[in-house]
């Protein structure tokens, strides 16, 4: 088992290796093996990338992502613009059944995805393409999975 100091060093190194992350904006603390990330970043994609980087380090089981999102003044977009960008991103991605997904954008960049898709991969891909858009602060993925016909028959029996 790694010490807290070793985990902190390795997480910090992993953040520095990820080109999507400004590691100088993110602080790392470790207590009893739990990694806490804190700082301020410009968008949800960077916050999510930092969390994923911490989880890639062997020995890290839990991450408290306390990173705040504060877009720079020129990155702020109107919710209507973000909603259009969300629809465009979903439509352009051939792995996402865009006609089955609806989005709501509110509170300056908080995106809620709803609808029903066939696979978990489609659900995850929809979230991925949306979270990387400029101006998106949060993504609430409420997309559900279709219940296969075989399962529906078992449920009724």
DSSP file (Angstrom, degrees, kcal/mol; ACC not computed):
  #  RESIDUE AA STRUCTURE BP1 BP2  ACC     N-H-->O    O-->H-N    N-H-->O    O-->H-N    TCO  KAPPA ALPHA  PHI   PSI    X-CA   Y-CA   Z-CA
    1    1 A X              0   0    0      0, 0.0     2,-0.1     0, 0.0    58,-0.0   0.000 360.0 360.0 360.0 136.2    0.0    0.0    0.0
    2    2 A X        -     0   0    0      1,-0.1     2,-0.1     2,-0.1    57,-0.0  -0.462 360.0-116.6 -81.3 150.9    1.3    3.4   -1.0
    3    3 A X     >  -     0   0    0     -2,-0.1     4,-2.4     1,-0.1     5,-0.2  -0.364  28.5-107.9 -77.3 164.9    1.8    6.2    1.5
    4    4 A X  H  > S+     0   0    0      1,-0.2     4,-2.6     2,-0.2     5,-0.2   0.893 121.6  53.4 -59.4 -39.8   -0.2    9.4    1.3
    5    5 A X  H  > S+     0   0    0      2,-0.2     4,-2.4     1,-0.2    -1,-0.2   0.914 108.4  48.8 -63.2 -43.2    2.9   11.2    0.1
    6    6 A X  H  > S+     0   0    0      2,-0.2     4,-2.5     1,-0.2    -2,-0.2   0.923 112.0  48.9 -62.8 -44.1    3.5    8.7   -2.7
    7    7 A X  H  X S+     0   0    0     -4,-2.4     4,-2.7     2,-0.2     5,-0.3   0.921 110.8  50.3 -61.9 -43.6   -0.1    9.0   -3.9
    8    8 A X  H  X S+     0   0    0     -4,-2.6     4,-2.4     1,-0.2    -1,-0.2   0.926 111.6  48.4 -60.7 -44.7    0.1   12.8   -3.9
    9    9 A X  H  X S+     0   0    0     -4,-2.4     4,-2.0     1,-0.2    -1,-0.2   0.916 114.1  45.4 -61.7 -44.8    3.3   12.7   -5.9
   10   10 A X  H  X S+     0   0    0     -4,-2.5     4,-2.3     2,-0.2    -2,-0.2   0.876 113.1  49.1 -70.4 -37.9    1.9   10.3   -8.4
   11   11 A X  H  X S+     0   0    0     -4,-2.7     4,-2.4     2,-0.2    -2,-0.2   0.924 111.4  50.2 -66.4 -43.3   -1.4   12.1   -8.8
   12   12 A X  H  X S+     0   0    0     -4,-2.4     4,-1.8    -5,-0.3    -2,-0.2   0.903 111.6  48.5 -60.1 -41.6    0.4   15.4   -9.3
   13   13 A X  H  X S+     0   0    0     -4,-2.0     4,-1.4     2,-0.2    -1,-0.2   0.895 110.2  51.5 -65.0 -41.1    2.6   13.8  -11.9
   14   14 A X  H  X S+     0   0    0     -4,-2.3     4,-0.8     1,-0.2    -2,-0.2   0.887 108.5  51.3 -65.1 -39.3   -0.4   12.3  -13.7
   15   15 A X  H >< S+     0   0    0     -4,-2.4     3,-0.8     1,-0.2     6,-0.3   0.905 108.8  51.8 -62.1 -41.3   -2.1   15.7  -13.8
   16   16 A X  H 3< S+     0   0    0     -4,-1.8    -1,-0.2     1,-0.2    -2,-0.2   0.788 106.7  54.2 -67.3 -27.5    1.0   17.2  -15.3
   17   17 A X  H 3< S+     0   0    0     -4,-1.4     2,-0.7    -3,-0.1    -1,-0.2   0.635  88.7  87.9 -82.2 -14.5    1.1   14.5  -18.0
   18   18 A X    X<  -     0   0    0     -3,-0.8     3,-1.8    -4,-0.8     5,-0.2  -0.775  64.7-157.2 -92.0 115.0   -2.4   15.2  -19.2
   19   19 A X  T 3  S+     0   0    0     -2,-0.7    -1,-0.1     1,-0.3    -4,-0.0   0.648  89.1  65.1 -67.3 -14.6   -2.4   17.9  -21.9
   20   20 A X  T 3  S+     0   0    0     29,-0.1     2,-0.4    25,-0.1    -1,-0.3   0.551  95.9  72.2 -81.1  -6.7   -6.1   18.7  -21.1
   21   21 A X    <   -     0   0    0     -3,-1.8     2,-1.1    -6,-0.3     3,-0.1  -0.906  67.9-147.1-119.9 134.8   -5.2   19.9  -17.6
   22   22 A X    >   -     0   0    0     -2,-0.4     3,-2.2     1,-0.2     4,-0.3  -0.814  21.5-170.0 -91.1  93.6   -3.5   23.0  -16.3
   23   23 A X  G >  S+     0   0    0     -2,-1.1     3,-1.1     1,-0.3    -1,-0.2   0.710  77.7  68.5 -63.8 -19.7   -1.9   21.2  -13.3
   24   24 A X  G 3  S+     0   0    0      1,-0.2    -1,-0.3    -3,-0.1    -2,-0.0   0.697  97.3  53.9 -71.5 -16.6   -0.8   24.5  -11.8
   25   25 A X  G <  S+     0   0    0     -3,-2.2    15,-1.0    14,-0.1     2,-0.5   0.484 100.0  74.1 -92.0  -4.1   -4.4   25.4  -11.2
   26   26 A X  E <   -A   39   0A   0     -3,-1.1     2,-0.3    -4,-0.3    13,-0.2  -0.940  63.1-158.5-121.1 127.0   -5.2   22.2   -9.3
   27   27 A X  E     -A   38   0A   0     11,-4.0    11,-2.1    -2,-0.5     2,-0.4  -0.741   8.6-153.5 -97.9 150.1   -4.1   21.3   -5.8
   28   28 A X  E     +A   37   0A   0     -2,-0.3     2,-0.4     9,-0.2     9,-0.2  -0.987  15.2 173.4-126.8 128.4   -3.8   17.8   -4.5
   29   29 A X  E     -A   36   0A   0      7,-2.2     7,-3.2    -2,-0.4     2,-0.4  -0.971  10.9-162.2-127.9 150.4   -4.1   16.6   -0.9
   30   30 A X  E     +A   35   0A   0     -2,-0.4     2,-0.4     5,-0.2     5,-0.2  -0.997  10.2 175.4-134.3 131.0   -4.2   13.0    0.3
   31   31 A X  E >  S-A   34   0A   0      3,-2.0     3,-1.8    -2,-0.4    -2,-0.0  -0.955  76.1 -18.5-138.5 118.2   -5.5   11.8    3.6
   32   32 A X  T 3  S-     0   0    0     -2,-0.4     3,-0.1     1,-0.3    -1,-0.1   0.848 128.3 -52.6  53.8  37.5   -5.7    8.1    4.5
   33   33 A X  T 3  S+     0   0    0      1,-0.2     2,-0.6    28,-0.0    28,-0.6   0.364 109.1 123.6  85.9  -5.9   -5.6    7.3    0.8
   34   34 A X  E <   -Ab  31  62A   0     -3,-1.8    -3,-2.0    27,-0.1     2,-0.4  -0.810  52.9-145.5 -92.8 122.5   -8.4    9.6   -0.2
   35   35 A X  E     -Ab  30  63A   0     27,-2.2    29,-3.3    -2,-0.6     2,-0.5  -0.732  11.5-164.8 -89.7 129.4   -7.3   12.1   -2.9
   36   36 A X  E     -Ab  29  64A   0     -7,-3.2    -7,-2.2    -2,-0.4     2,-0.4  -0.969   1.8-161.8-114.6 127.8   -8.9   15.6   -2.8
   37   37 A X  E     +Ab  28  65A   0     27,-2.7    29,-2.5    -2,-0.5     2,-0.3  -0.905  17.5 168.1-106.7 135.1   -8.6   17.8   -5.8
   38   38 A X  E     +Ab  27  66A   0    -11,-2.1   -11,-4.0    -2,-0.4     2,-0.3  -0.981  20.7  80.3-145.9 157.5   -9.1   21.6   -5.4
   39   39 A X  E     -Ab  26  67A   0     27,-0.5    29,-3.0    -2,-0.3     2,-0.4  -0.921  69.8 -70.4 141.4-166.5   -8.6   24.7   -7.3
   40   40 A X  E     + b   0  68A   0    -15,-1.0     2,-0.3    -2,-0.3    29,-0.2  -0.993  42.1 176.3-131.8 128.6  -10.3   26.7  -10.1
   41   41 A X  E     - b   0  69A   0     27,-2.6    29,-2.8    -2,-0.4     3,-0.0  -0.802  35.3-119.6-125.5 169.3  -10.6   25.7  -13.8
   42   42 A X  S    S+     0   0    0     -2,-0.3     2,-0.3    27,-0.2    93,-0.2   0.677  84.2  12.5 -85.9 -18.8  -12.3   27.2  -16.8
   43   43 A X  S  > S-     0   0    0     25,-0.1     4,-1.6    28,-0.1     3,-0.3  -0.976  71.2-106.0-156.3 168.1  -14.7   24.4  -17.8
   44   44 A X  H  > S+     0   0    0     92,-1.9     4,-2.7    -2,-0.3     5,-0.2   0.823 112.3  62.8 -65.5 -33.4  -16.3   21.1  -16.8
   45   45 A X  H  > S+     0   0    0     86,-0.5     4,-2.4    91,-0.3    -1,-0.2   0.907 104.8  46.0 -61.4 -42.1  -14.1   19.1  -19.2
   46   46 A X  H  > S+     0   0    0     -3,-0.3     4,-2.2     2,-0.2    -1,-0.2   0.896 111.7  51.5 -68.7 -39.4  -10.9   20.1  -17.4
   47   47 A X  H  X S+     0   0    0     -4,-1.6     4,-1.8     1,-0.2    -2,-0.2   0.932 113.5  44.9 -60.4 -45.6  -12.5   19.3  -14.0
   48   48 A X  H  X S+     0   0    0     -4,-2.7     4,-2.4     1,-0.2    -2,-0.2   0.891 110.8  53.6 -66.4 -40.1  -13.6   15.9  -15.3
   49   49 A X  H  X S+     0   0    0     -4,-2.4     4,-2.3    -5,-0.2    -1,-0.2   0.878 107.6  51.5 -63.2 -37.8  -10.2   15.2  -16.9
   50   50 A X  H  X S+     0   0    0     -4,-2.2     4,-2.1     2,-0.2    -1,-0.2   0.908 110.0  48.8 -65.5 -41.9   -8.5   16.0  -13.5
   51   51 A X  H  X S+     0   0    0     -4,-1.8     4,-2.0     1,-0.2    -2,-0.2   0.927 112.0  48.5 -62.7 -45.0  -10.7   13.5  -11.7
   52   52 A X  H  X S+     0   0    0     -4,-2.4     4,-1.2     1,-0.2    -2,-0.2   0.886 109.3  53.5 -63.1 -39.0  -10.0   10.8  -14.4
   53   53 A X  H  X S+     0   0    0     -4,-2.3     4,-0.5     1,-0.2     3,-0.4   0.910 108.1  49.9 -62.6 -42.4   -6.3   11.4  -14.1
   54   54 A X  H >< S+     0   0    0     -4,-2.1     3,-1.1     1,-0.2    -1,-0.2   0.906 108.9  52.1 -63.4 -40.8   -6.4   10.9  -10.3
   55   55 A X  H 3< S+     0   0    0     -4,-2.0    -1,-0.2     1,-0.2    -2,-0.2   0.735  98.7  66.3 -68.5 -21.8   -8.3    7.7  -10.8
   56   56 A X  H 3< S+     0   0    0     -4,-1.2     2,-0.4    -3,-0.4    -1,-0.2   0.694  79.3  98.1 -72.0 -17.5   -5.7    6.4  -13.2
   57   57 A X  S X< S-     0   0    0     -3,-1.1     3,-2.0    -4,-0.5     2,-0.1  -0.582  85.2-114.9 -76.9 125.9   -3.1    6.3  -10.5
   58   58 A X  T 3  S+     0   0    0     -2,-0.4     3,-0.1     1,-0.2    -1,-0.1  -0.363 101.0  28.4 -60.0 132.0   -2.6    2.8   -9.0
   59   59 A X  T 3  S+     0   0    0      1,-0.3     2,-0.6    -4,-0.1    -1,-0.2   0.193  87.8 119.1 101.0 -15.0   -3.7    2.8   -5.4
   60   60 A X    <   +     0   0    0     -3,-2.0    -1,-0.3     1,-0.2   -26,-0.1  -0.752  23.6 157.8 -86.4 121.0   -6.3    5.6   -5.7
   61   61 A X        +     0   0    0     -2,-0.6     2,-0.4   -28,-0.6    -1,-0.2   0.725  61.8  37.2-108.5 -35.4   -9.7    4.3   -4.8
   62   62 A X  E     -b   34   0A   0    -29,-0.6   -27,-2.2     2,-0.0     2,-0.4  -0.961  58.7-173.2-127.4 138.5  -11.5    7.5   -3.8
   63   63 A X  E     -b   35   0A   0     -2,-0.4     2,-0.7   -29,-0.2   -27,-0.2  -0.996  12.3-157.5-130.9 128.1  -11.4   11.0   -5.2
   64   64 A X  E     -b   36   0A   0    -29,-3.3   -27,-2.7    -2,-0.4     2,-1.1  -0.917  15.0-157.5-100.8 108.5  -13.1   14.1   -3.8
   65   65 A X  E     +b   37   0A   0     -2,-0.7   -27,-0.1   -29,-0.2   -29,-0.1  -0.736  28.0 158.4 -93.6  96.1  -13.4   16.5   -6.7
   66   66 A X  E     +b   38   0A   0    -29,-2.5   -27,-0.5    -2,-1.1     2,-0.2   0.095  24.6 137.0-103.6  20.1  -13.7   19.9   -5.1
   67   67 A X  E     -b   39   0A   0    -29,-0.2     2,-0.3   -20,-0.1   -27,-0.2  -0.491  46.1-140.5 -70.7 134.0  -12.5   21.8   -8.1
   68   68 A X  E     -b   40   0A   0    -29,-3.0   -27,-2.6    -2,-0.2     2,-0.6  -0.680   5.5-137.9 -93.9 150.4  -14.6   24.9   -8.9
   69   69 A X  E     +b   41   0A   0     -2,-0.3     2,-0.4   -29,-0.2   -27,-0.2  -0.944  29.6 162.3-111.3 120.0  -15.5   26.0  -12.4
   70   70 A X        -     0   0    0    -29,-2.8   -27,-0.1    -2,-0.6     3,-0.1  -0.845  27.5-146.3-136.4  98.4  -15.3   29.6  -13.2
   71   71 A X        -     0   0    0     -2,-0.4   -28,-0.1     1,-0.1     5,-0.1  -0.290  26.3-106.3 -62.4 147.4  -15.2   30.4  -17.0
   72   72 A X    >>  -     0   0    0      1,-0.1     3,-1.6   -30,-0.1     4,-0.8  -0.317  37.4-101.1 -67.4 161.1  -13.1   33.3  -18.1
   73   73 A X  T 34 S+     0   0    0      1,-0.3     3,-0.4     2,-0.2    -1,-0.1   0.817 122.9  48.1 -56.7 -33.7  -15.1   36.4  -19.1
   74   74 A X  T 34 S+     0   0    0      1,-0.2    -1,-0.3     3,-0.0    -3,-0.0   0.592 105.5  58.5 -86.4  -8.5  -14.6   35.6  -22.8
   75   75 A X  T <4 S+     0   0    0     -3,-1.6    -1,-0.2     2,-0.1    -2,-0.2   0.587  76.8 113.1 -92.8 -10.9  -15.6   32.0  -22.5
   76   76 A X     <  -     0   0    0     -4,-0.8     2,-0.3    -3,-0.4    33,-0.1  -0.413  46.9-174.1 -66.2 132.2  -19.1   32.7  -21.1
   77   77 A X        -     0   0    0     58,-0.2     2,-0.1    -2,-0.1    -2,-0.1  -0.928  28.2-105.2-126.5 150.9  -21.8   31.7  -23.5
   78   78 A X     >  -     0   0    0     -2,-0.3     4,-2.2     1,-0.1     3,-0.3  -0.423  31.6-118.0 -69.6 149.7  -25.6   32.2  -23.4
   79   79 A X  H  > S+     0   0    0      1,-0.2     4,-2.8     2,-0.2     5,-0.2   0.857 115.3  56.5 -58.0 -36.4  -27.6   29.1  -22.5
   80   80 A X  H  > S+     0   0    0      2,-0.2     4,-2.0     1,-0.2    -1,-0.2   0.904 107.4  48.1 -63.8 -40.5  -29.3   29.3  -25.9
   81   81 A X  H  > S+     0   0    0     -3,-0.3     4,-2.1     2,-0.2    -2,-0.2   0.903 112.5  48.7 -64.5 -41.2  -25.9   29.2  -27.7
   82   82 A X  H  X S+     0   0    0     -4,-2.2     4,-2.6     2,-0.2    -2,-0.2   0.912 108.5  54.0 -65.5 -41.5  -24.8   26.2  -25.6
   83   83 A X  H  X S+     0   0    0     -4,-2.8     4,-2.3     1,-0.2    -1,-0.2   0.902 109.3  48.3 -60.4 -41.2  -28.1   24.4  -26.3
   84   84 A X  H  X S+     0   0    0     -4,-2.0     4,-2.4     1,-0.2    -1,-0.2   0.903 111.7  49.6 -64.4 -40.5  -27.5   24.8  -30.1
   85   85 A X  H  X S+     0   0    0     -4,-2.1     4,-2.6     2,-0.2    -2,-0.2   0.873 109.2  52.8 -66.4 -37.0  -23.9   23.6  -29.7
   86   86 A X  H  X S+     0   0    0     -4,-2.6     4,-2.5     2,-0.2     5,-0.2   0.945 110.8  46.1 -61.9 -48.6  -25.2   20.6  -27.7
   87   87 A X  H  X S+     0   0    0     -4,-2.3     4,-2.4     1,-0.2    -2,-0.2   0.912 113.5  49.6 -61.8 -42.3  -27.7   19.6  -30.4
   88   88 A X  H  X S+     0   0    0     -4,-2.4     4,-2.3     2,-0.2    -1,-0.2   0.916 111.4  48.5 -62.6 -43.9  -25.0   20.1  -33.1
   89   89 A X  H  X S+     0   0    0     -4,-2.6     4,-1.2     1,-0.2    -2,-0.2   0.905 113.0  47.4 -64.6 -41.7  -22.5   17.9  -31.2
   90   90 A X  H  < S+     0   0    0     -4,-2.5     8,-0.4     1,-0.2     6,-0.2   0.902 113.4  48.7 -65.6 -40.3  -25.1   15.2  -30.7
   91   91 A X  H  < S+     0   0    0     -4,-2.4    -2,-0.2    -5,-0.2    -1,-0.2   0.880 110.7  49.9 -67.3 -39.1  -26.1   15.3  -34.3
   92   92 A X  H  < S+     0   0    0     -4,-2.3     2,-0.7    -5,-0.2    -1,-0.2   0.718  91.0  87.4 -75.1 -21.5  -22.6   15.1  -35.7
   93   93 A X    ><  -     0   0    0     -4,-1.2     3,-1.5    -3,-0.2     5,-0.3  -0.705  63.0-160.3 -85.5 115.7  -21.5   12.2  -33.6
   94   94 A X  T 3  S+     0   0    0     -2,-0.7    -1,-0.2     1,-0.3    -4,-0.0   0.614  87.5  61.0 -72.6 -10.7  -22.4    9.0  -35.4
   95   95 A X  T 3  S+     0   0    0     30,-0.1     2,-0.5    26,-0.0    -1,-0.3   0.467  93.2  76.8 -92.1  -2.3  -22.2    6.9  -32.2
   96   96 A X  S <  S-     0   0    0     -3,-1.5     2,-2.0    -6,-0.2     3,-0.1  -0.934  76.2-139.1-112.8 125.0  -25.0    8.8  -30.6
   97   97 A X    >   -     0   0    0     -2,-0.5     3,-2.4     1,-0.2     4,-0.3  -0.558  28.9-178.2 -78.1  80.7  -28.7    8.3  -31.5
   98   98 A X  G >  S+     0   0    0     -2,-2.0     3,-1.4    -8,-0.4    -1,-0.2   0.763  72.0  63.4 -57.9 -31.0  -29.3   12.1  -31.3
   99   99 A X  G 3  S+     0   0    0      1,-0.3    -1,-0.3    -3,-0.1    -2,-0.1   0.627 102.5  52.2 -70.2 -11.3  -33.1   11.8  -32.1
  100  100 A X  G <  S+     0   0    0     -3,-2.4    16,-1.1    15,-0.1     2,-0.4   0.395  99.6  76.7-101.7   1.2  -33.5    9.9  -28.9
  101  101 A X  E <   -C  115   0B   0     -3,-1.4     2,-0.3    -4,-0.3    14,-0.2  -0.940  56.2-170.7-120.7 134.4  -31.8   12.4  -26.6
  102  102 A X  E     -C  114   0B   0     12,-2.6    12,-2.6    -2,-0.4     2,-0.3  -0.864   8.5-158.1-115.4 153.7  -33.1   15.7  -25.4
  103  103 A X  E     -C  113   0B   0     -2,-0.3     2,-0.4    10,-0.2    10,-0.2  -0.963   9.6-163.7-132.4 152.4  -31.1   18.4  -23.6
  104  104 A X  E     -C  112   0B   0      8,-1.9     8,-2.8    -2,-0.3     2,-0.5  -0.999   8.2-163.1-130.5 131.1  -31.9   21.3  -21.3
  105  105 A X  E     +C  111   0B   0     -2,-0.4     2,-0.3     6,-0.2     6,-0.2  -0.969  24.6 147.9-117.3 127.7  -29.4   24.1  -20.6
  106  106 A X  E  >  +C  110   0B   0      4,-2.2     4,-2.7    -2,-0.5     3,-0.2  -0.927  45.0  36.4-147.7 168.8  -29.9   26.3  -17.6
  107  107 A X  T  4 S-     0   0    0     -2,-0.3    -1,-0.1     1,-0.2     4,-0.1   0.861 125.7 -54.1  52.3  45.9  -28.0   28.4  -15.0
  108  108 A X  T  4 S-     0   0    0      1,-0.2    -1,-0.2    -3,-0.1   -31,-0.1   0.930 126.7 -11.1  57.6  54.2  -25.2   29.5  -17.4
  109  109 A X  T  4 S+     0   0    0      1,-0.3    28,-2.4    -3,-0.2    29,-1.4   0.573  85.0 136.7 110.3  10.3  -24.0   26.1  -18.7
  110  110 A X  E  <  -Cd 106 138B   0     -4,-2.7    -4,-2.2    27,-0.2     2,-0.5  -0.819  37.4-162.5 -89.2 115.0  -25.6   23.4  -16.6
  111  111 A X  E     -Cd 105 139B   0     27,-2.7    29,-3.3    -2,-0.7     2,-0.5  -0.847  10.4-165.4-105.4 130.3  -26.7   20.7  -19.2
  112  112 A X  E     -Cd 104 140B   0     -8,-2.8    -8,-1.9    -2,-0.5     2,-0.5  -0.970   7.4-159.4-112.9 124.6  -29.2   18.0  -18.4
  113  113 A X  E     +Cd 103 141B   0     27,-2.5    29,-2.5    -2,-0.5     2,-0.3  -0.889  16.9 169.9-103.8 132.2  -29.5   15.1  -20.9
  114  114 A X  E     +C  102   0B   0    -12,-2.6   -12,-2.6    -2,-0.5     2,-0.3  -0.866  23.3  80.8-133.0 168.6  -32.6   12.9  -21.0
  115  115 A X  E     -C  101   0B   0     27,-0.5    29,-2.8    -2,-0.3     2,-0.4  -0.796  68.3 -78.6 129.0-170.8  -34.0   10.3  -23.2
  116  116 A X  E     +e  144   0C   0    -16,-1.1     2,-0.3    -2,-0.3    29,-0.2  -0.998  38.7 177.5-135.4 131.9  -33.5    6.5  -23.8
  117  117 A X  E     -e  145   0C   0     27,-2.5    29,-2.6    -2,-0.4    -2,-0.0  -0.827  33.8-122.0-127.9 168.5  -30.8    4.7  -25.7
  118  118 A X  S    S+     0   0    0     -2,-0.3     2,-0.3    27,-0.2    30,-0.1   0.834  86.5  33.7 -81.5 -33.7  -29.9    1.1  -26.3
  119  119 A X     >  -     0   0    0      1,-0.1     4,-1.7    26,-0.1     5,-0.1  -0.863  68.3-126.7-129.5 157.8  -26.4    0.9  -24.8
  120  120 A X  H  > S+     0   0    0     -2,-0.3     4,-2.7     1,-0.2     5,-0.2   0.840 112.0  60.9 -64.8 -34.1  -24.3    2.2  -22.0
  121  121 A X  H  > S+     0   0    0      1,-0.2     4,-2.4     2,-0.2    -1,-0.2   0.893 104.0  48.7 -61.4 -40.1  -21.7    3.2  -24.6
  122  122 A X  H  > S+     0   0    0      2,-0.2     4,-2.1     1,-0.2    -1,-0.2   0.903 111.5  49.9 -65.6 -40.8  -24.2    5.5  -26.3
  123  123 A X  H  X S+     0   0    0     -4,-1.7     4,-1.6     1,-0.2    -2,-0.2   0.933 114.0  44.4 -62.2 -47.0  -25.2    7.1  -23.0
  124  124 A X  H  X S+     0   0    0     -4,-2.7     4,-2.4     1,-0.2    -2,-0.2   0.873 111.6  53.3 -67.0 -38.2  -21.5    7.7  -22.1
  125  125 A X  H  X S+     0   0    0     -4,-2.4     4,-2.4    -5,-0.2     5,-0.2   0.890 105.6  53.9 -65.5 -39.9  -20.7    9.0  -25.6
  126  126 A X  H  X S+     0   0    0     -4,-2.1     4,-1.4     1,-0.2    -1,-0.2   0.927 111.4  45.6 -59.8 -44.9  -23.5   11.5  -25.4
  127  127 A X  H  X S+     0   0    0     -4,-1.6     4,-2.7     1,-0.2    -2,-0.2   0.911 111.0  53.8 -64.1 -42.0  -22.1   12.9  -22.1
  128  128 A X  H  X S+     0   0    0     -4,-2.4     4,-1.0     1,-0.2    -2,-0.2   0.924 108.6  47.0 -61.3 -46.5  -18.6   12.9  -23.4
  129  129 A X  H  < S+     0   0    0     -4,-2.4    -1,-0.2     1,-0.2    -2,-0.2   0.825 116.2  45.8 -68.6 -28.4  -19.4   15.0  -26.5
  130  130 A X  H >< S+     0   0    0     -4,-1.4     3,-1.8    -5,-0.2    -2,-0.2   0.896 105.9  56.5 -80.1 -41.1  -21.4   17.5  -24.5
  131  131 A X  H 3< S+     0   0    0     -4,-2.7   -86,-0.5     1,-0.3    -1,-0.2   0.740 101.6  59.0 -66.5 -20.7  -19.0   18.0  -21.6
  132  132 A X  T 3< S+     0   0    0     -4,-1.0    -1,-0.3    -5,-0.2     2,-0.2   0.457  82.1 109.6 -86.4  -0.2  -16.2   19.0  -23.9
  133  133 A X  S X  S-     0   0    0     -3,-1.8     3,-1.6     1,-0.1   -89,-0.2  -0.502  80.0-101.8 -78.6 143.9  -18.2   22.0  -25.3
  134  134 A X  T 3  S+     0   0    0      1,-0.2    -1,-0.1    -2,-0.2     3,-0.1  -0.393 106.3  22.4 -61.8 135.5  -17.1   25.5  -24.5
  135  135 A X  T 3  S+     0   0    0      1,-0.3     2,-0.5   -93,-0.2    -1,-0.2   0.224  85.5 129.7  92.9 -14.0  -19.3   27.1  -21.8
  136  136 A X    <   +     0   0    0     -3,-1.6   -92,-1.9     1,-0.2   -91,-0.3  -0.638  26.2 172.7 -77.9 122.4  -20.6   23.8  -20.3
  137  137 A X        +     0   0    0    -28,-2.4     2,-0.3    -2,-0.5   -27,-0.2   0.804  64.8   5.2 -96.8 -36.6  -20.1   23.8  -16.6
  138  138 A X  E     -d  110   0B   0    -29,-1.4   -27,-2.7     2,-0.0     2,-0.4  -0.983  56.3-151.8-145.5 153.0  -21.9   20.6  -15.6
  139  139 A X  E     -d  111   0B   0     -2,-0.3     2,-0.8   -29,-0.2   -27,-0.2  -0.981   4.7-165.2-128.8 121.1  -23.6   17.7  -17.3
  140  140 A X  E     -d  112   0B   0    -29,-3.3   -27,-2.5    -2,-0.4     2,-1.0  -0.904  13.6-156.9-102.1 105.1  -26.4   15.8  -15.5
  141  141 A X  E     +d  113   0B   0     -2,-0.8   -27,-0.1   -29,-0.2   -29,-0.1  -0.728  29.4 157.1 -91.0 101.1  -26.7   12.6  -17.5
  142  142 A X        +     0   0    0    -29,-2.5   -27,-0.5    -2,-1.0     2,-0.3   0.050  25.2 136.4-110.0  22.6  -30.2   11.3  -16.9
  143  143 A X        -     0   0    0    -29,-0.2     2,-0.2   -20,-0.1   -27,-0.2  -0.540  41.9-150.6 -70.8 133.1  -30.3    9.2  -20.1
  144  144 A X  E     -e  116   0C   0    -29,-2.8   -27,-2.5    -2,-0.3     2,-0.4  -0.635  10.4-116.0-103.9 163.9  -31.8    5.8  -19.4
  145  145 A X  E     -e  117   0C   0     -2,-0.2   -27,-0.2   -29,-0.2     2,-0.1  -0.796  30.2-111.5 -99.6 140.8  -31.2    2.5  -21.1
  146  146 A X        -     0   0    0    -29,-2.6     2,-0.6    -2,-0.4    -1,-0.0  -0.393  27.4-124.2 -64.5 143.6  -33.9    0.6  -23.0
  147  147 A X        -     0   0    0     -2,-0.1     5,-0.1     1,-0.0    -1,-0.1  -0.834  32.2-118.6 -88.8 121.0  -35.1   -2.6  -21.4
  148  148 A X     >  -     0   0    0     -2,-0.6     4,-2.0     1,-0.1     3,-0.4  -0.191  20.8-113.2 -58.4 153.4  -34.6   -5.4  -24.0
  149  149 A X  H  > S+     0   0    0      1,-0.3     4,-2.1     2,-0.2     5,-0.2   0.857 117.5  57.8 -56.7 -38.3  -37.8   -7.2  -25.1
  150  150 A X  H  > S+     0   0    0      1,-0.2     4,-1.8     2,-0.2    -1,-0.3   0.909 107.5  47.2 -60.0 -42.1  -36.6  -10.4  -23.4
  151  151 A X  H  > S+     0   0    0     -3,-0.4     4,-2.4     1,-0.2    -1,-0.2   0.874 107.8  55.8 -67.1 -37.1  -36.4   -8.6  -20.1
  152  152 A X  H  X S+     0   0    0     -4,-2.0     4,-1.8     1,-0.2    -1,-0.2   0.892 107.1  49.9 -62.7 -39.2  -39.8   -7.1  -20.6
  153  153 A X  H  X S+     0   0    0     -4,-2.1     4,-1.4     1,-0.2    -1,-0.2   0.918 111.2  48.7 -65.1 -43.5  -41.3  -10.6  -21.0
  154  154 A X  H  < S+     0   0    0     -4,-1.8    -2,-0.2     1,-0.2    -1,-0.2   0.882 109.2  53.0 -63.3 -38.4  -39.6  -11.8  -17.8
  155  155 A X  H  < S+     0   0    0     -4,-2.4    -1,-0.2     1,-0.2    -2,-0.2   0.888 110.0  47.8 -65.1 -39.2  -40.8   -8.8  -15.9
  156  156 A X  H  <        0   0    0     -4,-1.8    -1,-0.2     1,-0.2    -2,-0.2   0.775 360.0 360.0 -72.6 -27.2  -44.4   -9.4  -16.9
  157  157 A X     <        0   0    0     -4,-1.4    -1,-0.2    -5,-0.1    -2,-0.2   0.475 360.0 360.0 -72.4 360.0  -44.3  -13.1  -16.0
